[in-house]
Amino acid sequence: MSDRNGAIIRVEHLTAGYEDAVVLNDLTFEVYRGEIFFILGGSGSGKSTLMKNMVGLYRPATGVVLIDERDIAAAEGDDRLDTLRLFGVMYQNGALFGSMTLLENIRLPLEEWTDLPSEAMEVIARMKLQLVGLTGFEHHMPSELSGGMQKRAALARAMALDPQILFLDEPTSGLDPVLSADLDRLILRLSKTLGITFVVVSHALSSIYSIADRVIMLDTDTKKIIAEGRPQELRGHSNEAVRNFLDPQSADQTG
């Protein structure tokens, strides 16, 4: 999957930040179709800032984000709407609407973005909940669900419009190891069965080693990418910060 023609996302010379503060400086990388791609880094390294630039919430100071060869920041009108439909986003806290049932939450993107009849929306919403293992919970409110189930429901809503790409912000945050592993298996299954490309912001080592195809690691000091590749291969990286992040036990033993 290293063929440039296989890239569904290309980030080229991206510099980003807030007002005069640069958070990310001159980042260039690609995400290939069908892979599970992780964005790593310590606190303040710009992981969430990068994701917000990639989904078009922020406009880069310089550089470009191309999604399926479309410039997400420059797209306007129908072109922008078409580009936004290429991906779904699952936020860290799930961001489900507490006053809506799960079925209503999943239907919402369909109501906003399509002209489908109500019956079709109902069927699609139920199918998405089935995909994430929540059949039978259609009429539950988010507050009635466990944290793991809320994450699954948020994932179902992100898939409502059949996106090619899913952006996940700290998907296993707040979950115990068993629920985290369950969510990882679900992500892996969706990747393999539906061919969805995943871009995941995370610091969970268990997830990184069990499902990530490739990772990039951001550095707070240089504001650049300091490592890129398969996580298993980066454990012996020449940069100490990379080694310590991916193998903290080794850092404890040598420190």
N, C-alpha and C positions, 0 to 999 in steps of 0.2 A: 504493500500500500504506500510505497514511497514515490510513486509516479506523480509528477506535478499535475498531469492531466486528471488525476484522481482527487484533486483538492476541491472540496466543496466550500471551504472558507480560506481566504488568503488575507493575512494581515501584513501590510507592507509599510515599514518605516513609521510605525505609529508612535506618536508622542502625545501624552494626555496628562491632565491634571485639573486643578481647580484654581481659577484666577491666575496668580503668578506662580503657584506651587506646582512644579513638575513631579508627577508620581510615576510615570512610565516614560522611558526615553528610547526612542528609535527601535521599537520591537518589530521583528519580521519573523513570521512563521506560517505554517499551513496546517489545516485540519483536513484529513482525508475522509472520503465518503465511507460511511459504515463503521468508523472506528470509535472507540471510547477514549476521549482525549481529556486529560486532567490538567488543570492550571494549579500549580503549587506555589507556596511561598509563605514566609513568616508573616506575622501581624504587621500591617502597614506596608506590605510589599506591592499592593495595587491589584490584587486578584479580582476583587469586586469591581474596581474601576475599569479593569480590562474587559470584564464581561459586559458592563453597562455600555462601553463603547462598541463592543461587538454586536449587541442587540439594538443599537441605535438610540439608546436613551441619552447618550452624550455624543457630541461631535468631537473627533480628535483635533488637537491643536494643529498637528501636521500628520501626514500619512493617510492611509485609507484602509477600510475594512470591506472586503469583497465577499459577498455571500452568493454563491453560484454565479460569480462574475458580476454581481450587481453591487454598486457602491451604496451601502446602507445609509450613510449620512447624506449623500447627495440626492438620493431618490426622492421624487416628489409625486404627489397625486396618486394615480392608479399604479404607477411603477413602485412607489413606496408601499402601498397596500399589498401588492403582489409579493414584494420582497419580505414584508413582515409575516406573510402567511407561510413562508418557507420554514419558520421555526416556532417553537413554543418555549416558554420559560417557566421553570418551577423555582419559586423563591424559597429562601431558607426557612421561613416560618410557615410555609404553605400558602399563606395569603388567601385562604378560603373565606368566602363571605359568610359570616356567622348567622345571618338571618335567613340563609337559603339552605335547602336540603342539598345533599350531595348531587342528586340528579339535576337540580336547578343550577348548581355551581358548574356542572359539566356542560349543561345546555347553553350557558351564557355566551361563550365565544361563538357558538353556532347561531345564536339569535343576533349577535352583533355583526357577524361577518358573512352570513349566508341568507339566502331567500328560501331555504328549505321549508317544506310544510312541517307543522308542529309534530306530526306523527313520526316523520323521518328524524327530526332532532331527538325525539324520545328514544328511538331505536339506537341511534348512534351513541347517545349518552350512556345508555345501558351497556352497549358493547364495550365502551371505554372502561367502565367500571368493572366489567367482567375481565378485561385484559389485566387489570391490576389486582384481581382477587377480591373485589368488593361487591359481588352479586349478593343481593339481599339487603344491602345497606342504602339503597337508593333514596329512601325517605328519611334517613337519619340526618340530624343536624351535626355540623362539625364538632360541636362541644360534646357530643355523645360518643365520639370516637377516641381511640388511643392515639398517641403521637404518631406511631407507625402507620396507622390507618389514614390519618390526616395527610401524611406525606404521599401515600399511595393515591389518595383522592386528588391531591394537587397535581400529581403526575398524570392522572387520567385527564384532568382539565387541560393540561399543557398539550395533550395529544388530541384534543377534540377536533382540530382542523386537519388531522393527518399530516403533521409537519415532517419535513425531511431531517430536521435538526432539533434536538432538545438541549436547552441550556439549563443546567441544574446548579443552584447555588447552595453549597454545603448540604446536600440531600440527607445525609445521615446524622446531622447535628442534633443533639438532644436525644438520640436513640441509644438503647442499650446494645451490647454486642450482638445479641441474637437478632433483634429487629434490624440492626444495621446490615447484618449478613443477609437477611431476607430481602431487604431492599436492593442490595447489590445483585443478588441472584435475579431479581425482577428486571433490573436494568440490563443485565447480561442477556436475559431471555428476549427482551424487547429488541435489543440490538441485533441478535442473531435471527429472530423470526421476522422482524419487520424491516430490518436494514436501516434503522434510524441511526443517525450520527449523534453521539452524545458529547457535549462539552461540559465538563464538571469542574467546578471550583470546590476544592476540598483540601483538608490536611489530615484526613483519616488514613493512616498507613494501611489498615486492613483492607480498605476499599481500593487504595492505590495498587497494592500488590495482587489483589484478587481479580480486578476487572479492567484496569487501565491498559490500553494498547500502547499509548505513548503519553509522555508528560512534558510540560515545560515548567521550569522553576524560576520564579521572579525573585530578584534581590532588592532588599530595601535600600541599601547603600548606593549601589550603582544605578538602580532603577531600570535594570536591563534583565534579559533572560540569561541566566548563568548555567543552565543545563537544559538539554532536550534529548529525549530518547525513551527507550523502554525502562521502566523503573528498576527492574532487576539488574540491568546493565549499568545503571547510574550509581549503584551502591558503592562502587569503587572509584567514583569520580575524583578528579584531581583537586576539585574545590572542596575545602573542608566543610563549608556550610551545607553543601549538597549532601556530602556523606553523613553529616550529623543529622540532617533532616530525615533522610531515608533509612538510616540505621542508628537510631538514638542509643541503643544498647551498646553499640561499639563506641560511641562517644563517651558514654558513662564509664566504660572500662578503661579508656585511654585518658580521660580527663582527670 
